[in-house]
Amino acid sequence: MLSDPSFYAVGIPAVVLIGLSKGGLGGAMALLGVPLMALVMSPVQAAAILLPILIVMDMVGLWTWRHDNDRKTLAIMLPGALVGIAAGWALAAYVTDTMIRLIVGLVALWFVVDYLVKQRMAARNGQAAGRQRVAAGSFWGALSGFTSFIAHAGGPPYQIYALPLHMPPRKFVGTSTRFFAVVNAVKVLPYFALGQFDAANLKAAAVLMPVAPLATLAGAWLVRRMKPSVFYPFMYAMVMLAAIKLIWDGVAGISS
């Protein structure tokens, strides 16, 4: 695999896209990582190769956004995420990537459409920030952990809860960075237990690893220069693209 030029032709762009996403530019680009690499290998192998790279990106992101986070959001969502990861581990043999991608895509699409409708109905003085809700945060945190474990698609459920809170962009990115750093770290043990790591996959991850921090820092550099009036429409657009991509993959998987 490492001597095959096609591995680098898809692997490097995949890591760049994921890194830009990890730096704070939303989950739509990250969703392209596994499908790109799946052009030259199985999706399961692609996911296994990418997990160590995701963890390195998380470490870079934690350092980059070390002063920015919302502890209340993390306290509400992370316990649910751990439950979701455990459920994903228990149900991995019964739940398909196709099913998860389609369901998450449809929910994310509904979320964006609902946002656009409310924006049109909002008063001219702007829409007030949403409030923290333990039940909703726990639910979306659990769904994010579950879909992250099954299909590396935890971004849209997380954003469905976190985006309406209208945190400052730096705080939003710092909070999501911490959330997914914990999620990805917790996923390592069950991935090992399910046999998704081997020497070949770890070598492939090591070869692509140098690209990861550079792409993550590039994403962070761009986010730091975005005003909230630009950042939030951009993020909702990323959720819309993610929804379309997930629905496309889900329908394609059912049709095949």
C-alpha positions as CSV (number, residue, x, y, z in Angstrom):
1,M,0.0,0.0,0.0
2,L,2.8,2.5,0.9
3,S,4.4,1.9,-2.5
4,D,1.2,2.7,-4.4
5,P,1.0,6.3,-5.7
6,S,-2.8,6.2,-5.5
7,F,-2.5,5.9,-1.7
8,Y,-0.8,9.3,-1.5
9,A,-3.1,10.8,-4.2
10,V,-6.1,10.3,-2.0
11,G,-4.5,10.1,1.5
12,I,-2.8,13.5,1.5
13,P,-5.9,15.5,0.3
14,A,-8.1,13.5,2.8
15,V,-5.8,14.5,5.7
16,V,-5.7,18.1,4.5
17,L,-9.5,18.4,4.4
18,I,-9.9,16.8,7.8
19,G,-7.2,19.0,9.3
20,L,-8.8,22.2,8.0
21,S,-12.1,20.9,9.6
22,K,-10.3,20.1,12.8
23,G,-8.8,23.6,12.8
24,G,-12.3,25.0,13.1
25,L,-13.8,25.1,9.6
26,G,-16.7,22.7,10.2
27,G,-17.4,19.0,9.7
28,A,-18.3,18.9,6.0
29,M,-14.7,18.7,4.8
30,A,-13.9,16.0,7.4
31,L,-16.7,13.8,6.1
32,L,-14.8,13.6,2.8
33,G,-11.8,11.9,4.4
34,V,-13.0,8.3,4.6
35,P,-14.8,8.3,1.2
36,L,-11.7,9.7,-0.5
37,M,-9.4,7.0,1.0
38,A,-12.1,4.4,0.3
39,L,-11.3,4.8,-3.4
40,V,-8.2,2.7,-2.9
41,M,-9.0,0.7,0.3
42,S,-12.0,-0.5,2.3
43,P,-13.9,2.1,4.4
44,V,-13.1,0.1,7.6
45,Q,-9.3,0.3,6.8
46,A,-9.6,4.0,6.0
47,A,-11.3,4.7,9.3
48,A,-8.7,2.7,11.2
49,I,-5.8,4.6,9.5
50,L,-7.4,8.0,10.1
51,L,-8.1,7.6,13.8
52,P,-4.5,8.0,15.0
53,I,-4.2,11.0,12.7
54,L,-7.4,12.5,14.2
55,I,-5.9,12.2,17.6
56,V,-2.7,14.0,16.5
57,M,-5.0,16.8,15.1
58,D,-6.9,16.9,18.3
59,M,-3.6,17.4,20.2
60,V,-2.7,20.3,17.9
61,G,-6.2,21.8,18.3
62,L,-6.1,21.5,22.1
63,W,-2.9,23.5,22.2
64,T,-4.1,26.0,19.6
65,W,-7.4,26.7,21.4
66,R,-6.1,26.1,24.9
67,H,-7.7,29.3,26.3
68,D,-11.1,28.9,24.6
69,N,-13.9,26.6,25.7
70,D,-17.3,26.5,27.3
71,R,-17.2,24.1,30.3
72,K,-20.9,24.0,30.7
73,T,-21.4,22.7,27.2
74,L,-18.8,20.0,27.7
75,A,-20.2,19.0,31.1
76,I,-23.6,18.5,29.5
77,M,-22.6,16.8,26.3
78,L,-19.6,14.6,27.2
79,P,-21.4,12.1,29.5
80,G,-23.9,11.5,26.7
81,A,-21.0,11.0,24.2
82,L,-19.4,8.3,26.4
83,V,-22.8,6.5,26.5
84,G,-23.0,6.8,22.7
85,I,-19.5,5.4,22.2
86,A,-20.4,2.4,24.4
87,A,-23.6,1.9,22.4
88,G,-21.6,2.0,19.2
89,W,-19.2,-0.6,20.4
90,A,-22.0,-2.9,21.5
91,L,-24.0,-2.5,18.3
92,A,-21.1,-2.3,15.8
93,A,-22.0,-5.7,14.4
94,Y,-25.6,-4.8,13.8
95,V,-25.6,-1.2,12.6
96,T,-24.3,-0.3,9.2
97,D,-22.4,2.8,8.1
98,T,-25.1,3.4,5.4
99,M,-27.9,3.5,7.9
100,I,-26.1,5.9,10.2
101,R,-25.0,8.2,7.4
102,L,-28.5,8.5,6.0
103,I,-30.2,9.1,9.4
104,V,-27.7,11.7,10.5
105,G,-27.8,13.4,7.1
106,L,-31.6,13.7,7.2
107,V,-31.5,15.1,10.7
108,A,-28.8,17.6,9.8
109,L,-30.7,18.7,6.7
110,W,-33.8,19.3,8.9
111,F,-31.7,21.3,11.3
112,V,-30.4,23.7,8.6
113,V,-33.9,24.1,7.0
114,D,-35.4,24.8,10.5
115,Y,-32.6,27.4,11.1
116,L,-33.3,29.1,7.7
117,V,-37.0,29.3,8.4
118,K,-36.5,30.8,11.9
119,Q,-34.0,33.3,10.5
120,R,-36.6,34.6,8.1
121,M,-39.1,34.9,11.0
122,A,-36.7,36.5,13.4
123,A,-37.0,40.1,14.4
124,R,-34.7,42.6,12.7
125,N,-32.7,43.1,15.9
126,G,-31.3,39.6,15.5
127,Q,-32.0,36.1,16.9
128,A,-31.2,35.5,20.6
129,A,-28.7,32.9,21.5
130,G,-30.1,29.6,22.5
131,R,-30.0,28.4,26.1
132,Q,-28.3,25.3,27.6
133,R,-30.6,22.3,28.0
134,V,-29.3,19.2,29.8
135,A,-31.7,16.7,28.2
136,A,-31.1,18.0,24.6
137,G,-27.4,18.3,25.1
138,S,-27.2,14.8,26.5
139,F,-29.2,13.4,23.6
140,W,-27.1,15.1,20.9
141,G,-23.9,14.3,22.7
142,A,-24.9,10.6,22.8
143,L,-25.8,10.6,19.1
144,S,-22.5,12.4,18.3
145,G,-20.5,9.8,20.2
146,F,-22.5,6.9,18.6
147,T,-22.1,8.2,15.0
148,S,-18.5,9.1,15.5
149,F,-17.7,5.6,16.6
150,I,-19.7,3.9,13.8
151,A,-19.0,6.2,10.9
152,H,-16.7,9.1,11.9
153,A,-19.8,11.3,11.5
154,G,-20.1,12.9,14.9
155,G,-19.9,16.5,13.7
156,P,-23.5,17.2,12.6
157,P,-25.1,16.0,15.9
158,Y,-22.7,18.0,17.9
159,Q,-23.3,21.1,15.8
160,I,-27.1,20.7,16.1
161,Y,-26.9,21.4,19.8
162,A,-23.9,23.7,19.9
163,L,-24.4,26.1,17.0
164,P,-27.7,27.6,18.3
165,L,-25.8,28.6,21.5
166,H,-24.1,31.3,19.4
167,M,-20.8,31.2,21.3
168,P,-18.0,33.4,20.0
169,P,-16.2,31.6,17.2
170,R,-13.0,30.9,19.2
171,K,-15.0,29.5,22.1
172,F,-17.1,27.4,19.8
173,V,-14.1,25.9,18.1
174,G,-12.2,25.4,21.4
175,T,-15.2,23.6,22.9
176,S,-15.7,21.3,19.9
177,T,-12.0,20.6,19.8
178,R,-12.1,19.4,23.5
179,F,-15.3,17.4,22.9
180,F,-13.9,15.4,20.0
181,A,-10.5,15.0,21.5
182,V,-12.2,13.1,24.4
183,V,-14.4,11.2,22.0
184,N,-11.5,10.1,19.7
185,A,-9.3,9.2,22.7
186,V,-12.0,7.0,24.2
187,K,-12.6,5.3,20.8
188,V,-9.1,3.9,20.7
189,L,-9.7,1.0,23.1
190,P,-12.8,-0.3,21.4
191,Y,-11.2,0.1,18.0
192,F,-8.3,-2.1,19.2
193,A,-10.8,-4.6,20.7
194,L,-12.6,-4.8,17.4
195,G,-9.4,-5.5,15.5
196,Q,-9.3,-2.4,13.4
197,F,-5.7,-1.6,14.1
198,D,-2.8,-3.6,12.7
199,A,0.9,-2.9,11.8
200,A,0.1,-2.0,8.2
201,N,-2.6,0.5,9.1
202,L,-0.4,2.1,11.8
203,K,2.5,2.5,9.3
204,A,0.1,4.1,6.8
205,A,-1.1,6.5,9.5
206,A,2.5,7.4,10.4
207,V,3.3,8.2,6.8
208,L,0.4,10.7,6.5
209,M,0.9,12.1,10.0
210,P,3.2,15.0,9.1
211,V,0.4,16.6,7.0
212,A,-2.0,16.6,10.0
213,P,-0.7,19.4,12.2
214,L,0.0,21.8,9.3
215,A,-3.6,21.4,8.0
216,T,-5.0,21.9,11.5
217,L,-3.1,25.0,12.1
218,A,-4.1,26.4,8.7
219,G,-7.8,25.9,9.6
220,A,-7.2,27.6,13.0
221,W,-5.5,30.5,11.2
222,L,-8.6,31.1,9.1
223,V,-11.1,30.8,11.9
224,R,-9.2,33.5,14.0
225,R,-9.7,35.9,11.1
226,M,-13.5,35.3,10.8
227,K,-16.1,37.6,12.3
228,P,-19.1,36.0,13.9
229,S,-21.2,37.4,11.1
230,V,-19.2,35.3,8.6
231,F,-18.4,32.4,10.9
232,Y,-21.9,31.3,11.7
233,P,-23.4,31.4,8.2
234,F,-20.3,29.5,7.0
235,M,-20.7,26.8,9.7
236,Y,-24.4,26.3,8.8
237,A,-23.4,26.0,5.2
238,M,-20.9,23.4,6.2
239,V,-23.6,21.5,8.1
240,M,-25.8,21.7,4.9
241,L,-22.9,20.2,2.8
242,A,-22.4,17.5,5.4
243,A,-26.0,16.6,5.3
244,I,-26.1,16.4,1.5
245,K,-22.9,14.3,1.6
246,L,-24.3,11.9,4.2
247,I,-27.6,11.5,2.5
248,W,-25.9,10.9,-0.8
249,D,-23.7,8.2,0.7
250,G,-26.6,6.6,2.5
251,V,-28.8,6.4,-0.6
252,A,-25.9,5.1,-2.6
253,G,-25.2,2.4,0.0
254,I,-28.8,1.3,0.0
255,S,-29.0,1.2,-3.8
256,S,-25.8,-0.8,-4.2
